[in-house]
Amino acid sequence: MERSEPPAPLMLFVCFGNLCRSPMAEGMARDLIAREYPELLTLDVASAGVAAMEGEPATPEAVTEMAERGIDIRRHRARTVTARMAASSSLVLTMEPRYRERVLDLGVDRPVFLLMKLGEAAGELLKGAGDTTGVADLPGRLEALTGLAESIEAEGLWSRPQRDYEVTDPIGGGMQLYRAVAARMERPITDILSVLAGAAPHER
């Protein structure tokens, strides 16, 4: 009997409608992996919303902002996050606390974090709070990263007030807001991927 291959690791971004923030985050993560992190080519990246209008494309502003970065998300179509989708993910990253709660309410036993909080934990690892360079595989580095984030959460040691870890919904806003939202997500996405790729401390 042939042994089936384990499923590819999956990073899932979740926002409200899967029209702006999470499609841009997915696009930026895919682009970074393709350009900077060949070690992570086995990591799949996806996005969903807690209340998506199924099949809708990303907003024109999101498409334009990504195009300005050389990223094409024109084929994106919105979908609603399901228990099965979340359960098959190695890591779920949400834009606001209420979306994290919605994912957890699905009954999944997977790591679910705010993007900005896990990005801060990744930044601490890259500044020398820990070293994942000796961890040989992606699951081990993911465990180290989420473990640090859980410790920070348990001890209440986040550096900013809770509201500062939310990513504003730009829908209905202009291009300036979309650019600001994309720029806000860029650093945490980069730091998380750097840690998962096994980057040494201070290697930014």
C-alpha positions as CSV (number, residue, x, y, z in Angstrom):
1,M,0.0,0.0,0.0
2,E,1.4,3.4,-1.0
3,R,1.8,6.0,1.6
4,S,0.1,9.2,0.8
5,E,2.1,12.4,0.8
6,P,1.3,14.8,3.8
7,P,-0.5,17.9,2.8
8,A,1.5,21.0,1.9
9,P,1.8,23.5,4.8
10,L,-0.7,26.4,4.3
11,M,-0.7,30.0,5.6
12,L,-4.2,31.4,5.5
13,F,-4.9,35.1,5.8
14,V,-8.4,36.1,7.0
15,C,-10.3,39.4,6.9
16,F,-14.0,40.3,6.6
17,G,-15.0,40.0,3.0
18,N,-11.8,38.7,1.4
19,L,-11.8,41.6,-1.0
20,C,-9.0,44.0,0.2
21,R,-6.7,43.1,3.1
22,S,-6.4,39.4,2.9
23,P,-6.0,39.2,-0.9
24,M,-3.3,41.9,-0.7
25,A,-1.6,40.0,2.1
26,E,-1.8,36.7,0.1
27,G,-0.4,38.4,-2.9
28,M,2.5,40.0,-1.0
29,A,3.4,36.8,0.7
30,R,3.3,34.8,-2.5
31,D,5.5,37.4,-4.2
32,L,8.0,37.5,-1.3
33,I,8.3,33.7,-1.3
34,A,8.9,33.6,-5.1
35,R,11.5,36.4,-4.9
36,E,13.3,36.0,-1.6
37,Y,12.5,32.7,0.1
38,P,13.0,29.6,-2.1
39,E,13.1,27.6,1.1
40,L,9.4,28.2,1.4
41,L,8.2,27.2,-2.0
42,T,6.5,24.2,-0.4
43,L,4.4,26.7,1.7
44,D,1.1,27.4,0.1
45,V,-0.6,30.7,0.8
46,A,-4.3,31.5,0.6
47,S,-6.9,33.9,1.9
48,A,-10.6,34.0,3.0
49,G,-13.1,36.1,4.7
50,V,-15.5,35.5,7.6
51,A,-18.4,36.9,5.6
52,A,-17.2,36.9,2.0
53,M,-19.4,37.4,-1.0
54,E,-18.4,34.2,-2.8
55,G,-16.8,34.7,-6.1
56,E,-16.4,38.4,-6.0
57,P,-13.0,39.8,-7.3
58,A,-10.7,41.9,-5.2
59,T,-11.6,45.6,-5.1
60,P,-10.1,47.7,-8.0
61,E,-8.1,49.6,-5.5
62,A,-6.5,46.4,-4.1
63,V,-5.7,45.2,-7.6
64,T,-4.2,48.6,-8.4
65,E,-2.1,48.8,-5.3
66,M,-0.7,45.3,-5.8
67,A,-0.1,46.0,-9.5
68,E,2.0,49.0,-8.4
69,R,4.1,46.5,-6.5
70,G,4.4,44.2,-9.5
71,I,1.8,41.7,-8.0
72,D,-1.2,40.5,-10.0
73,I,-4.3,39.6,-8.0
74,R,-6.8,40.0,-10.8
75,R,-7.7,36.3,-10.6
76,H,-8.6,36.5,-7.0
77,R,-12.1,35.4,-6.0
78,A,-13.6,35.9,-2.5
79,R,-14.5,32.9,-0.4
80,T,-15.7,32.3,3.1
81,V,-13.5,30.6,5.6
82,T,-14.8,27.2,6.7
83,A,-13.9,24.9,9.5
84,R,-12.3,22.5,7.0
85,M,-10.3,25.3,5.4
86,A,-9.0,26.5,8.8
87,A,-8.3,23.0,10.0
88,S,-6.1,22.3,7.0
89,S,-4.0,25.4,7.6
90,S,-0.7,25.3,9.4
91,L,-1.2,28.9,10.4
92,V,-4.1,31.3,10.3
93,L,-3.4,35.1,10.4
94,T,-6.3,37.5,10.9
95,M,-6.6,41.2,10.5
96,E,-8.7,42.0,13.6
97,P,-9.4,40.2,16.9
98,R,-13.1,39.6,16.1
99,Y,-12.0,37.6,13.0
100,R,-9.7,35.6,15.1
101,E,-12.6,34.8,17.4
102,R,-14.8,33.8,14.4
103,V,-12.1,31.4,13.2
104,L,-11.7,29.9,16.7
105,D,-15.5,29.5,16.9
106,L,-15.2,27.1,14.0
107,G,-13.7,24.7,16.5
108,V,-10.3,24.4,14.8
109,D,-7.2,23.3,16.7
110,R,-4.7,25.3,14.7
111,P,-2.5,28.3,15.4
112,V,-4.6,31.4,14.9
113,F,-3.0,34.8,15.5
114,L,-3.4,38.5,14.6
115,L,-1.1,39.2,11.7
116,M,0.4,42.2,13.5
117,K,1.0,40.3,16.7
118,L,2.7,37.3,15.1
119,G,4.7,39.8,13.1
120,E,5.9,41.4,16.3
121,A,6.9,38.1,17.7
122,A,8.8,37.3,14.5
123,G,10.6,40.7,14.7
124,E,11.7,39.8,18.3
125,L,13.1,36.5,17.0
126,L,15.0,38.4,14.3
127,K,16.4,40.8,16.9
128,G,17.8,37.9,18.9
129,A,15.0,36.9,21.3
130,G,15.5,33.3,20.0
131,D,17.3,31.5,17.2
132,T,15.5,29.3,14.7
133,T,18.5,28.8,12.4
134,G,19.2,25.5,14.1
135,V,15.7,24.2,13.5
136,A,15.8,22.1,10.5
137,D,12.3,22.1,9.2
138,L,9.4,24.5,8.6
139,P,7.1,22.9,11.3
140,G,9.8,23.4,13.9
141,R,10.3,27.0,13.0
142,L,6.6,27.6,13.0
143,E,6.3,26.0,16.4
144,A,9.1,28.2,17.8
145,L,7.4,31.4,16.4
146,T,3.9,30.6,17.6
147,G,5.3,29.5,21.0
148,L,7.0,32.8,21.5
149,A,3.8,34.7,20.5
150,E,1.8,32.5,22.9
151,S,4.2,33.4,25.7
152,I,4.0,37.1,25.0
153,E,0.2,36.9,25.0
154,A,0.1,34.9,28.2
155,E,2.4,37.4,30.0
156,G,0.7,40.5,28.5
157,L,4.0,41.7,27.1
158,W,2.9,43.1,23.7
159,S,4.5,46.4,23.1
160,R,1.4,48.3,22.1
161,P,-2.3,48.6,23.0
162,Q,-4.6,46.0,21.5
163,R,-6.2,48.4,19.0
164,D,-2.8,49.0,17.5
165,Y,-2.6,45.4,16.3
166,E,-5.6,45.8,14.0
167,V,-5.3,46.3,10.2
168,T,-7.8,48.9,9.1
169,D,-10.4,47.9,6.5
170,P,-9.7,50.1,3.5
171,I,-12.9,49.3,1.6
172,G,-14.7,52.5,0.6
173,G,-11.5,54.4,1.0
174,G,-9.2,55.8,-1.6
175,M,-5.8,54.7,-2.9
176,Q,-3.9,56.5,-0.2
177,L,-5.6,54.3,2.4
178,Y,-5.0,51.1,0.4
179,R,-1.3,52.0,0.1
180,A,-1.1,52.6,3.9
181,V,-2.8,49.3,4.6
182,A,-0.5,47.4,2.3
183,A,2.6,49.1,3.8
184,R,1.4,48.3,7.3
185,M,1.1,44.6,6.4
186,E,4.4,44.4,4.6
187,R,6.8,44.3,7.6
188,P,4.9,41.6,9.6
189,I,4.5,39.4,6.5
190,T,8.2,39.8,5.7
191,D,9.4,39.1,9.3
192,I,7.1,36.0,9.6
193,L,8.4,34.6,6.3
194,S,12.0,35.4,7.3
195,V,11.6,33.4,10.5
196,L,9.9,30.5,8.8
197,A,12.7,30.4,6.2
198,G,15.3,30.1,9.0
199,A,16.8,33.6,8.8
200,A,19.5,34.3,11.4
201,P,18.8,37.0,14.0
202,H,19.3,40.6,12.6
203,E,19.0,39.2,9.0
204,R,16.2,41.5,7.8
